[in-house]
Amino acid sequence: MDAARVLTLIALDQGENPGVLSAINKYQLTEGNRQCIIDAMDVHGGKGIVLGPNNYLARAYQALPISITVEGANILTRSLIIFGQGAIRAHPCLLKEMNAVSGIANSKARRVFDNALFTHIGFSLSNMVRSLLLGLTGGRMTPAPVTGPHANYFRQLSRMSAAFAFLADSVLVLLGGKFKFKEKLSGRLADVLIHLYMGSAMLKRFEDDGRPAGDIPLLQWGMEDSLFTIQQSLLGVIQNFPVPVLGRIARLLVFPFGLPHSGPSDKNVKAVAQILLNENESRDRLTDGIFISDRDDATGRVNKAFHLVLEAQAAERAIKNALKQPVNFENYEGLVKRATESGVITEEQATMVRLAQKASALVIAVDEFPQERTDMPVVPAVKDQVTGQAESRKQAGKA
């Protein structure tokens, strides 16, 4: 998400007006934000439910519809704008054909249209052949501009780009003006365009950062996720092709040996989790620009607990190995005392464990408020009204 943001800002800084890229960012980044907050709510559990000073998620969760719907509804952005505008602006022939058709009918307009049409046919045939060759060779026929563990991702993006161009062109030719009513197809093609851009942004970010080895798991996760999304979206287009017979032929051309991508592996996910759960330069690059409080407030306590827990890990592991019990909020006082007395840990380590456990307890604490009275008498008028409504429903049921 941040790679796409930075790449789009580069275009803006150069005086460009990237309308389609802005739509991609608006859609993909707000949807990504929504998913991040939903995942955070799952992790926080009850802390994300009870409103109060300890709950820093609830207001962000409540505000999600603002970014999703207000500044251009995401469902329209995906289904109509991203591919609908992008196909016309990026295609080398479509705009010329449209201008020639809508202009004054004369010999010059016919020549312009004929040239654009034959160029379009040649463009489509070249994309079909290129898509087949790259599919047969797994993308190896196209050169990568770099060397290293991420070079294959450049080839895979080129392969998927050729397949996208071939299928998008085929759909537009077969449907013509009816395409604007096929929002499911448009949405799937938009997903492909989105993740081609996201993948390109990630590869550029990795290069601009100097190819840090620690970031490779992050790059692998992002690229595998995007390539899998592209693959499934192209498959959805093929399965819903305007002419089913041509769809089956298109699948053989695009995926001659089956589907090549399966998404991030469990091993890759674990490697990413290790980056997030420890202090390292890769994690610092991920959180660069994010506000991190150093005060004694809800978010500041999270940051403090994170560092204390890492510092206390070795001591807690020693306690667990020696006393055969994991340290937690309920037993840490007794275990720390026993471990200190038996020489398993030092007094300094004991203090570190106590601070880490107390900090963690503060982080997961849910806000509590005085209980309001629940023994208030029911207002007679309200009681009579409720009773009357129940009786009316009962009579209506008999009728």
C-alpha positions in Angstrom: 0.0 0.0 0.0 2.8 2.4 0.9 4.8 1.5 -2.2 1.8 2.4 -4.4 1.3 5.6 -2.5 4.9 6.7 -3.0 4.9 5.7 -6.7 1.8 7.7 -7.4 3.2 10.8 -5.6 6.3 10.5 -7.9 4.0 10.9 -10.9 2.3 13.9 -9.2 5.6 15.5 -8.4 6.5 15.3 -12.1 3.4 17.3 -13.1 1.3 14.3 -14.2 -2.4 14.0 -13.6 -2.8 10.3 -13.0 -6.6 9.9 -12.8 -6.6 6.1 -13.2 -3.8 5.6 -10.7 -5.5 7.9 -8.2 -8.6 5.7 -8.6 -6.5 2.6 -8.0 -5.0 4.1 -4.9 -8.4 5.3 -3.6 -10.0 1.9 -4.0 -7.2 -0.4 -3.0 -5.8 1.6 -0.1 -9.1 2.3 1.5 -10.1 -1.4 1.1 -6.7 -2.4 2.5 -7.2 0.0 5.5 -10.6 -1.6 6.1 -9.1 -5.1 6.2 -6.3 -4.0 8.5 -8.7 -2.6 11.0 -11.0 -5.6 10.8 -7.9 -7.9 11.5 -6.9 -5.6 14.3 -10.4 -5.9 15.8 -10.1 -9.7 15.7 -6.7 -9.5 17.5 -7.9 -7.1 20.2 -11.2 -8.9 21.0 -13.1 -7.3 23.8 -10.8 -4.3 23.9 -12.1 -3.3 20.4 -15.8 -3.6 21.6 -16.0 -1.5 24.7 -15.8 2.2 24.0 -13.5 4.1 26.2 -10.0 5.7 26.5 -8.3 2.4 26.1 -10.0 1.6 22.9 -8.1 3.2 20.0 -9.8 1.0 17.3 -13.5 1.6 17.6 -13.6 5.1 16.2 -11.4 4.1 13.2 -13.7 1.1 12.7 -16.8 3.4 12.8 -15.2 5.8 10.3 -14.4 3.1 7.7 -17.6 3.8 5.6 -16.4 7.4 5.1 -13.4 6.4 3.1 -15.2 3.5 1.4 -18.3 5.3 0.3 -18.1 9.1 0.5 -15.1 10.1 -1.7 -16.4 8.0 -4.7 -18.1 4.7 -3.7 -15.5 1.9 -4.0 -18.0 -0.4 -5.7 -18.4 2.1 -8.6 -14.7 2.9 -8.6 -13.8 -0.8 -9.1 -16.6 -1.7 -11.5 -16.8 1.4 -13.7 -13.8 3.7 -13.4 -10.5 1.9 -13.0 -10.8 -0.4 -16.0 -13.4 1.6 -17.9 -11.2 4.7 -18.0 -7.9 2.9 -17.9 -8.6 0.7 -20.9 -9.3 3.8 -23.1 -6.5 5.9 -21.8 -3.8 3.2 -21.9 -4.8 1.4 -25.1 -2.8 2.5 -28.1 -5.7 2.3 -30.6 -9.1 2.5 -28.8 -9.1 6.3 -28.4 -8.1 6.9 -32.0 -10.8 4.6 -33.2 -13.4 6.3 -31.0 -12.3 9.8 -32.2 -12.4 8.7 -35.8 -15.9 7.3 -35.5 -17.3 10.3 -33.7 -15.7 12.8 -36.0 -16.8 14.2 -39.3 -17.2 11.5 -41.9 -14.7 12.1 -44.7 -11.8 10.3 -46.4 -9.3 11.5 -43.8 -11.4 10.1 -40.9 -11.8 6.8 -42.7 -8.0 6.5 -43.2 -7.4 7.3 -39.5 -9.9 4.7 -38.5 -8.5 2.1 -40.9 -5.0 2.6 -39.6 -6.1 2.4 -36.0 -8.2 -0.7 -36.7 -5.4 -2.6 -38.5 -3.0 -1.5 -35.8 -5.5 -2.8 -33.2 -5.7 -6.1 -34.9 -1.9 -6.5 -35.0 -1.7 -5.4 -31.4 -4.3 -8.0 -30.4 -2.6 -10.8 -32.3 0.8 -10.0 -30.9 -0.6 -10.0 -27.4 -2.2 -13.4 -28.0 1.1 -14.9 -29.3 3.1 -13.3 -26.5 0.7 -14.5 -23.9 0.9 -18.1 -25.2 4.7 -18.1 -25.4 5.1 -16.7 -21.9 2.6 -19.2 -20.7 4.5 -22.1 -22.3 7.8 -20.9 -20.8 6.6 -19.7 -17.5 7.6 -16.2 -18.3 11.2 -17.1 -19.1 11.1 -15.7 -22.6 10.9 -12.1 -21.3 14.1 -10.6 -19.8 14.2 -9.2 -16.3 15.8 -5.8 -15.8 17.5 -7.0 -12.6 19.2 -10.1 -11.2 18.6 -11.7 -7.8 15.8 -13.5 -6.0 13.2 -11.1 -7.2 14.0 -11.2 -10.9 11.4 -13.8 -11.6 8.7 -11.4 -10.3 9.5 -9.0 -13.1 9.0 -11.9 -15.6 5.7 -13.0 -14.0 4.3 -9.4 -14.1 5.2 -9.3 -17.8 3.5 -12.6 -18.4 0.3 -11.5 -16.6 0.4 -8.1 -18.3 0.4 -9.8 -21.7 -2.5 -12.1 -20.7 -4.4 -9.1 -19.4 -3.9 -7.1 -22.6 -5.0 -10.1 -24.7 -8.1 -10.9 -22.6 -9.1 -7.3 -22.1 -8.9 -6.6 -25.9 -10.9 -9.7 -26.7 -13.7 -8.8 -24.3 -13.9 -5.3 -25.6 -14.0 -6.4 -29.2 -16.7 -9.1 -28.5 -18.9 -6.9 -26.4 -18.4 -3.5 -27.9 -20.8 -0.9 -26.3 -22.4 -3.6 -24.2 -19.3 -3.9 -22.1 -20.4 -0.9 -19.9 -23.2 -3.1 -18.6 -20.9 -6.0 -17.7 -19.7 -4.7 -14.4 -18.6 -8.1 -13.0 -16.2 -8.5 -16.0 -15.1 -4.9 -15.6 -14.5 -5.4 -11.9 -12.3 -8.5 -12.5 -10.3 -6.7 -15.1 -9.9 -3.7 -12.8 -8.5 -6.1 -10.1 -5.9 -7.3 -12.6 -4.9 -3.7 -13.5 -4.8 -2.8 -9.8 -2.4 -5.6 -8.8 -0.2 -5.1 -11.9 0.3 -1.6 -10.6 0.7 -2.7 -6.9 3.3 -5.4 -8.0 5.2 -2.8 -10.0 5.2 -0.4 -7.1 6.5 -3.1 -4.7 9.4 -4.0 -7.0 10.3 -0.4 -7.5 10.2 0.2 -3.7 12.5 -2.8 -3.1 15.0 -1.5 -5.6 14.8 2.1 -4.3 15.5 0.8 -0.7 18.7 -0.9 -1.9 17.3 -4.4 -2.1 17.5 -5.1 1.7 17.8 -8.8 2.4 15.5 -8.5 5.4 12.7 -7.2 3.3 12.6 -10.2 1.0 9.8 -12.1 2.9 7.7 -8.9 2.7 8.3 -8.6 -1.0 7.6 -12.3 -1.5 4.3 -12.1 0.4 3.1 -9.0 -1.4 4.1 -10.3 -4.9 2.6 -13.7 -4.4 -0.6 -12.2 -3.1 -0.9 -9.8 -6.1 0.0 -12.5 -8.6 -2.5 -14.9 -7.2 -5.2 -12.2 -7.2 -4.3 -11.4 -10.9 -4.5 -15.1 -11.8 -7.9 -15.6 -10.1 -9.3 -12.5 -11.7 -8.1 -13.5 -15.2 -9.6 -17.0 -14.6 -12.9 -15.3 -13.6 -12.9 -13.4 -16.9 -12.2 -16.6 -18.9 -14.9 -18.5 -17.1 -17.4 -15.8 -17.9 -16.2 -15.0 -21.4 -18.9 -13.5 -23.8 -18.4 -16.6 -26.1 -17.9 -19.7 -23.9 -16.1 -21.6 -26.7 -13.6 -18.8 -27.2 -13.2 -18.7 -23.4 -12.0 -22.3 -23.4 -9.5 -21.4 -26.1 -8.4 -18.3 -24.2 -7.7 -20.4 -21.1 -5.4 -22.7 -23.1 -3.6 -19.6 -24.5 -3.2 -17.9 -21.1 -2.7 -20.9 -18.8 -1.5 -23.8 -21.0 -0.1 -25.8 -18.1 -2.6 -24.8 -15.4 -2.6 -22.2 -12.8 0.9 -21.2 -11.7 0.3 -19.2 -8.5 -1.1 -20.4 -5.2 -0.6 -17.3 -3.0 1.8 -16.8 -0.1 2.9 -20.0 1.6 2.7 -20.7 5.3 6.5 -20.5 5.5 6.4 -17.1 4.0 3.7 -15.9 6.3 5.7 -17.1 9.3 8.7 -15.2 8.1 6.7 -12.0 7.8 5.3 -12.6 11.3 8.8 -12.8 12.7 9.6 -9.4 11.2 6.5 -7.9 12.8 7.2 -9.5 16.2 10.8 -8.3 16.6 12.8 -5.1 16.4 14.6 -4.9 13.1 15.2 -2.5 10.2 12.5 -4.1 8.0 9.9 -3.4 10.7 11.2 0.2 11.0 10.8 0.7 7.3 7.2 -0.6 7.5 6.3 1.8 10.3 8.2 4.8 8.9 5.8 7.8 8.9 3.4 6.2 11.3 2.7 8.1 14.5 4.0 6.2 17.5 3.2 7.8 20.9 5.7 7.9 23.7 3.2 9.1 26.2 1.3 7.1 28.9 -1.8 6.8 26.7 -3.4 3.8 25.0 -1.1 3.6 22.0 2.0 4.7 23.9 1.4 1.8 26.3 1.4 -0.7 23.4 4.7 0.6 22.1 6.2 0.4 25.6 4.9 -3.1 26.2 6.3 -4.3 22.8 9.9 -3.3 23.8 9.6 -4.6 27.4 8.2 -8.0 26.2 11.1 -8.4 23.8 13.6 -7.6 26.6 12.0 -10.1 29.0 11.8 -13.0 26.5 15.1 -14.6 27.5 14.3 -14.5 31.2 10.8 -15.8 30.7 12.1 -18.6 28.5 14.6 -19.5 31.3 11.8 -19.6 33.8 9.7 -21.9 31.6 12.5 -24.3 31.0 13.5 -24.5 34.7 10.1 -24.5 36.3 8.1 -26.2 33.5 5.5 -23.4 33.5 4.9 -20.6 31.1 4.9 -17.1 32.6 1.5 -15.3 32.4 -0.4 -12.5 34.1 -1.7 -14.7 36.9 1.4 -16.6 38.0 4.3 -14.4 37.2 4.8 -13.1 40.7 5.2 -16.6 42.2 7.3 -17.9 39.3 9.6 -14.9 39.3 10.2 -15.3 43.1 10.9 -19.0 42.8 13.2 -18.5 39.8 15.1 -15.7 41.6 15.6 -17.7 44.8 16.8 -20.8 42.8 19.3 -18.7 40.8 17.5 -19.3 37.4 17.4 -15.5 36.8 19.0 -12.5 38.3 17.2 -9.7 40.2 17.6 -7.5 37.2 15.9 -10.0 34.9 13.2 -10.5 37.5 12.4 -6.8 37.4 12.3 -6.9 33.6 9.8 -9.8 33.7 7.6 -8.0 36.2 7.6 -4.8 34.1 6.8 -6.7 30.9 3.9 -8.5 32.5 2.5 -5.4 34.0 2.8 -3.5 30.7 1.1 -6.3 28.8 -1.7 -6.4 31.3 -2.3 -2.7 30.8 -2.3 -3.1 27.0 -5.0 -5.8 27.0 -7.1 -4.1 29.7 -10.7 -3.4 28.7 -12.4 -0.2 29.9 -14.7 -0.6 32.9 -17.4 1.8 33.9 -19.8 1.9 36.9 -22.8 -0.3 36.3 -26.0 1.6 35.6 -29.2 0.7 37.6 -31.2 -2.0 35.9 -34.0 -2.2 38.5 -35.8 0.9 37.3 -39.6 0.4 37.1 -41.3 0.1 33.7 -43.3 3.1 32.9 -47.0 2.0 32.9 -47.9 3.7 29.6 -45.0 1.9 27.9 -45.9 -1.4 29.5 -49.6 -1.0 28.4 -48.4 -0.1 24.9 -46.1 -3.2 24.6 -48.9 -5.4 26.0 -51.4 -4.0 23.5 -49.0 -4.6 20.6 -48.4 -8.2 21.7 -52.2 -8.8 21.9 -52.7 -7.3 18.5 -50.1 -9.6 17.0 -51.7 -12.6 18.7 -55.1 -11.7 17.3 -53.6 -11.2 13.8 -52.0 -14.6 14.0 -55.4 -16.3 14.9 -57.0 -14.4 11.9 
